[in-house]
Amino acid sequence: MPTQSNLDFIKVSDSDGVSVDIRFSSIVEWINEGVFCVNSDGKILYANDQFCRNLGFTKIELIGKNILDYFYNEDFVRLSKQKLEMRKKGLSDVYEIKMRKKNGEGIWIRVNGKPVFNSEGKFVCSVGIHIDITKQKELEEELIFAKEDLESRVITRTRQLSEANAKLNQQMKERKMAEVSLVHSEKRFRDIYINSPDAIYVESHDGIILDLNEATCKLHNTTADNLLGKSIYDISPVSVHPEIRKRQPKIISGEITKFESECLTESGQVLPIEISVAPITFKDKPALLMHVRDISDRKKHQHLLQKLNEELEEKVRIRTQEIEETKAELEKQKAFLSQIIDASPGLVFVKDLEGKYLLINQTMADYYNISKSEMLGKRDEDFHFSHGDLELFKAQDKDVIEKGGEVSFPEQAFVNSKTGEKTWLSVVKKVIPSIDNKGKIYWEWPLMLRQSKRQKRTL
């Protein structure tokens, strides 16, 4: 079993006991990509620091264990087995798969897998280079959700926008890039750096391209011969040349290690890129290792999210205006209804089930020589009614509630305790439905008192 030290190579054996050297540069322990190596049974023979950090395990916990134990579910286990069978047949490919961290969380990775055979042509192991794409997956899901639930997000826009912005900020946080030191020859690290899914090239302090991988050619849509020996100004739009001149001394000094810029393809297309920089030694001379990533999708997602935010704000503005207009109209209707009730010559009022006055008209207030505001919220017991009147009121209210409809009572005499005036009134009470501001339906009843047309006198 290979050890996890800073060796120039690791030695593994196939099922027949034949040993082979898999050469890795010390760059494996410093690059942003995770690197792992498994044998024909899926046993982990090697894992670099980034792979261990991504899964949350230590090297001791991973080496010698089966890689199949770390996938998120059985579907991904089957996929990994299929990929291992492909490696045994000499096939390489790039695929996405979900693994499980030590804390149980899932992590999406994009894997570049490649087989390794010994000098006799026998399969020895499979080498995988991966990058964490979890945040990209989360952002895609968020954008889909935002498109499907745009109307519902208007209602809860503050919480939704906060979550979206938090995810976007998390997506845009700078990933820390460890310093890379190339202390070995160009040949020893080429296998790792050539197979990286991101563009990587070596640049002199003067800005001349000294070496590059295949992904760099794909990024610029040209060949290596067309790029080697060119200046970074040749592969950048003229609009960013002044910024390059200002930034280059800070990159060389180590003041800047990560930044965003733009590059040109062979056809003249301008692409937004993110660049991570590390100082290295290339052919015994100081140089810069440039790790370049196309961020066109990220920029597109940012613009889309900004557009969605603007649409949400406009819908909220329109909805708020509609609510204000509706409230104003309701206030007008309320005032109009109040005028109609106040104009009634009879005594009109509404009580809730607890006997509290919810509404009275002006005629009622004038009859008892008290303001409307003083009566609202009060019960009959709070006023100067006689004991007999209070018992009568309670009996009538109970009768109306039990019957649940309109009930007329015989004409009866009432004496105003403040003025001493005696008045004969006919009484009609009715249960009516009402909905409170929480949507809960309860019953309240108005007591509608109309003055009798006949004037009765006390004998």
Beta strands, then each sheet from edge to edge (+ up, - down):
strand 1: 9-13
strand 2: 19-23
strand 3: 34-38
strand 4: 44-47
strand 5: 93-100
strand 6: 106-117
strand 7: 123-132
strand 8: 199-204
strand 9: 209-212
strand 10: 258-264
strand 11: 270-282
strand 12: 285-294
strand 13: 347-351
strand 14: 357-360
strand 15: 406-415
strand 16: 422-430
strand 17: 432-435
strand 18: 441-451
sheet 1: 1+ 2-
sheet 2: 4+ 3- 7+ 6- 5+
sheet 3: 9+ 8- 12+ 11- 10+
sheet 4: 14+ 13- 18+ 16- 15+
sheet 5: 14+ 13- 18+ 17-
end
